[in-house]
Amino acid sequence: MIKHTPHSIPFTYKLIVSILIFISMFIAALVLGAADITVQDVWLALTSNASGKNISIIKEIRLPREIAAIFVGAALGVSGAIMQGMTRNPLADPGLLGLTAGANAALAIVIAFIPSISYFGITIACFIGAAVGSLMVFGIGSLRKGGFSPFRIVLAGSAITAFLIAVSEGIGIYFKISKDVSMWTAGGIIGTSWRQLQIVMPFISLGILIALLSSRQLTILSLSDEVATGLGQKTNHIKLLLFIVIILLAGASVALVGNMAFIGLVVPHVVRAIVGTDYRFIIPMSAVFGGTFMLFADTLARTINAPYETPLVAVVAMLGLPFFLLIMHKGGKQFS
Amino acid sequence: MARLYTNNLNIGYSERLIVKSLSVEIPDKKITTIIGSNGCGKSTLLKAMTRIISHQSGTVVLDGKDISKENTKILAKKMAILPQTPESASGLTVSELVSYGRFPYQTGFGRLTKKDHEVIDWALSVTGTTEFRSRPVDALSGGQRQRVWIAMALAQETEIIFLDEPTTYLDMSHQLEVLELLQKLNLNEKRTIVMVLHDLNQAARFADYIIALKDGEIVKAGACEKVITPNILRQVFNIDALIGQDPRTRKPMCITYNLIKGETKNEENINTISTGMCVNY
């Protein structure tokens, strides 16, 4: 079996290779698409102030869009990895634990009540929504004596998610803003602007940075609370910190693209098969792989039925489902 | 006075205390075993002494300091804990798991120093797990896995090691393997060992000091001969025990026992006649 491979090749090489794949995917994503664009155009757009139709397409349409794809992919990959490590639950991801649904509900509420709200305001609302959603899940999951079990968290997560989706849809119908809300939440990166990126990118960068710095703590925490305490970790501090990171990453992702299932779930599992169970390796790799995966999915979405776009969520689900089935087949081995 | 002791320790909720005003000293450089029936608070006591759970009132004192006020990383250099049936993320190799024992000594990203590597190698060799070092932990047998977890606790380089039922789910020879390893660590390395055990004879054979609990209170704490007696066992486990002496170790041993039924329910005591039994191995 492949059991030994995660440890036989040094992590640095694996990271270098993935970054090379990532860069190639980035260039491919900029070149491929409905408009005819050459690698030279991409080079000029990235390195010079030259102008022209193709260069404008790259600078104003494709570049912000692909950067959004990278950041969202990285954010969801990292937040999924953190959640799986923290809850020791192979099914944990921002979609399942109420974060995405919470952010969506918050989005619907602000669009309904403060239609003139700025993009920054929407981003903050998404953070609050994600926090409230996940607190509801963790709260209900740990209501019973004995704290939260991974199993109970999943049950609470599905219930709260269904409830919050109902809230956002209810608001959408009642205030006749369903179209606006679903435009946000449909899970697209069409028309991402530089202005949106400027607001969201710092949050995601900060989240990933904190995640990287606390990755060693997460490894210890992922063993078990008792072991982590015994090794001298302040588990409650670390959990709170990681919780904030998850909210930053998931909230920012929703503000940028809305719902995006599967990424947070699948990316860490694939990454674990490559680098093993140490979160010092899983976190950076999840960021790189999540970004690459989203670039790939978006390029596919733009090209399989060009000049029409296939919805990105559909492509992600299509790519994610086989992975998901594979995890099921392997029985979430890392966690059994 | 011992380095580690509890003072009027209450654990649980005010309406239902699991451990009640318990004061006990843990003798230094000895093996202490906590015995008692299911739900008597043995594991709870162990967890409270190792700050895994917080207690309601009273204190746990280590080296003159209340552990609830002490820096947890400093404590991690003084005491190591092996929880009951620890889970481990699979795919983790033995040496990776053992290296986590160095966590309290690390800062930043946790690159292992030369000293760390030396301690890890030593922990692996003492526990006889060096040969598995690059194998995944979940590919090992129960006894091997338990030894690996003990190696992790050893890598913490603490003078006190707590173990919560380290022999559960192991067959007889693996149980002995683990207990003999702990005995060796106690004798050669002068480690203080505190563990919860279910098997009375193992407790008597390996422990220098036994704490017998019943409903969260100490029935008797002392040397094996003082605790493994028909009277104490009757109180603690509600059994009528026949105590003899282990011909090999000279320690007391419970040769056979019957449940005491008649006292409470007016039942007849049926003393079954067994056809053959293994009293020692």
Interface residues (C-beta under 8 A of the other chain):
Chain A: K3 H4 P6 H7 R88 R216 T219 I220 S222 L223 S224 D225 E226 V227 T229 G230 L231 G232 Q233 K234 R272 G276 T277 D278 R280 K333 Q334 F335 S336
Chain B: K47 T50 R51 I52 T72 K73 I74 L75 A76 K77 M79 A80 I81 P83 P86 E87 S88 A89 S90 G91 L92 T93 E96 Y100 G101 F103 P104 Q106 F109 G110 S134 P136 D138 A139 Q156
